[in-house]
Each structure stands twice: as structure tokens, then as C-alpha cells.
Amino acid sequence: MDRDQFLAAMRRFPSGVAVVTSMRQGIPRGMTLSAFASVTADPPTVLICVNRDARSYLNIADSGTFCVNLLAHDQRDLAVRFSGKVRDNQFDDVAFHFGTTGLPILDGTVAHFECTVVHEHHEGSHSIFAGRVLGADAQPRAPLGYFDGDFRDFTMETR
Ligand SMILES: Cc1cc2nc3c(=O)[nH]c(=O)nc-3n(C[C@H](O)[C@H](O)[C@H](O)COP(=O)(O)O)c2cc1C
């Protein structure tokens, strides 16, 4: 299988955009991520795929917790900010609060999921983390989308 052909095919998959937040030694960290999926509702479980070169990887692996914040259509700036553009003091001027698990929860998102890691599977450069969802919340906002290598406005009705 040709790598570029694989990447070209994957670019045709529309997704939402998340910022996965974590804590380590009292310092919050976030990374932009689109590899997020529901695994099962019984018990509530999600998965994320994280590059082990990302600094967030150690946070998640060491703390055993992460929060998936699904961005709203007007939060492209956060998606860019947390994609490696801001390396230190990532949360300066970012509106967030701490959840009951102690994880940073971004304000103004469409939903968030506070998770504890139940499984880590290494696959090539990435780790697949399965996270048991300890708390989740949803807001009636339109989501930020990602398709063909660019952010998209997935204009849709919300309820
Ligand atoms: C739209 C978008 C989606 C991304 N999805 C993922 C992903 O699913 N998994 C991943 O490991 N990195 C993903 N990245 C790249 C990471 O955001 C980036 O490598 C990371 O923020 C760098 O982290 P560090 O500063 O902790 O090293 C994505 C970036 C963008 C812009």
C-alpha cells in the first residue's frame, strides 16, 4: 500500500475537531485531535489515537486521564493554537474551568467527555487510548469540521 494513496483516501473522511486536554505536575496541556470515536455505550467508552511524539502523550499515559473537548464552529483559533503553534503557557487567555476529575474543560465547545484510561494499544507511531467516560456534557452549538486537510463549517441545525 502506497503511503500517499492512504493519506489521500483518509483526507476524504469528514470529521469533527477536538482538543484533548490533560494534566501533568499541575500544568494543563492540550492537543488538537480528530482521531476520536465512540467505542460502546455499555459501559460508556471512547477512543483517541495519539502520536507518541506529542508532548500530550506522556501526560495522558502518566496521569491515566484525558478530556475530549469537541470544538464549536467558531473555535478554529483553538484548533490552531493547540496543534503545536503555542508550546508553553498554552492556556493563557483561553476560557476553561476544571472539572470534577481535575481535568481542564474548555468553555464554548459542543460537548466534552472526561475519561480515565482503561487500555492503551501501540500501533506504529501512535497509541490508541480507550477511555471510560466518567462525565460528559453537550451544548446546542454547531460543530467545527475537518475535511480534505482544512477546517470546515459543518452548518447544521442544532438542538
Ligand atoms: C485538524 C487536526 C487534527 C489532528 N489530529 C491528530 C490526531 O488525531 N492525533 C494526533 O496525534 N495528532 C493530531 N494532530 C496533530 C497534533 O495536534 C499536534 O501534533 C500536537 O498538537 C503537537 O503536540 P505537542 O505540542 O504536545 O507536541 C492534529 C492536528 C490538526 C490540525
The ligand as a MOL file (V3000), in Angstrom:
LIG
                    3D

  0  0  0     0  0            999 V3000
M  V30 BEGIN CTAB
M  V30 COUNTS 31 33 0 0 0
M  V30 BEGIN ATOM
M  V30 1 C -7.1700 19.1140 12.4800 0
M  V30 2 C -6.0440 18.3940 13.1790 0
M  V30 3 C -6.2200 17.0950 13.6140 0
M  V30 4 C -5.2050 16.3950 14.2850 0
M  V30 5 N -5.4570 15.1220 14.7230 0
M  V30 6 C -4.4950 14.4610 15.4100 0
M  V30 7 C -4.7570 13.1660 15.9330 0
M  V30 8 O -5.8440 12.6100 15.7780 0
M  V30 9 N -3.7700 12.5430 16.6380 0
M  V30 10 C -2.5390 13.1230 16.8320 0
M  V30 11 O -1.6690 12.5090 17.4690 0
M  V30 12 N -2.2610 14.3630 16.3420 0
M  V30 13 C -3.2020 15.0500 15.6540 0
M  V30 14 N -2.9590 16.3060 15.1860 0
M  V30 15 C -1.6110 16.8910 15.3890 0
M  V30 16 C -1.4330 17.4340 16.8210 0
M  V30 17 O -2.4040 18.4240 17.1320 0
M  V30 18 C -0.0270 18.0310 17.0360 0
M  V30 19 O 0.9480 17.1500 16.5990 0
M  V30 20 C 0.1880 18.2690 18.5040 0
M  V30 21 O -0.5840 19.3400 18.9810 0
M  V30 22 C 1.5980 18.5870 18.8390 0
M  V30 23 O 1.6280 18.3120 20.2140 0
M  V30 24 P 2.7630 18.7280 21.2080 0
M  V30 25 O 2.8630 20.2330 21.1660 0
M  V30 26 O 2.1950 18.2060 22.5030 0
M  V30 27 O 3.9990 18.0180 20.7930 0
M  V30 28 C -3.9530 17.0280 14.5100 0
M  V30 29 C -3.7660 18.3610 14.0770 0
M  V30 30 C -4.7890 19.0370 13.4260 0
M  V30 31 C -4.5740 20.4670 12.9940 0
M  V30 END ATOM
M  V30 BEGIN BOND
M  V30 1 1 1 2
M  V30 2 1 2 3
M  V30 3 2 2 30
M  V30 4 2 3 4
M  V30 5 1 4 5
M  V30 6 1 4 28
M  V30 7 2 5 6
M  V30 8 1 6 7
M  V30 9 1 6 13
M  V30 10 2 7 8
M  V30 11 1 7 9
M  V30 12 1 9 10
M  V30 13 2 10 11
M  V30 14 1 10 12
M  V30 15 2 12 13
M  V30 16 1 13 14
M  V30 17 1 14 15
M  V30 18 1 14 28
M  V30 19 1 15 16
M  V30 20 1 16 17
M  V30 21 1 16 18
M  V30 22 1 18 19
M  V30 23 1 18 20
M  V30 24 1 20 21
M  V30 25 1 20 22
M  V30 26 1 22 23
M  V30 27 1 23 24
M  V30 28 2 24 25
M  V30 29 1 24 26
M  V30 30 1 24 27
M  V30 31 2 28 29
M  V30 32 1 29 30
M  V30 33 1 30 31
M  V30 END BOND
M  V30 END CTAB
M  END
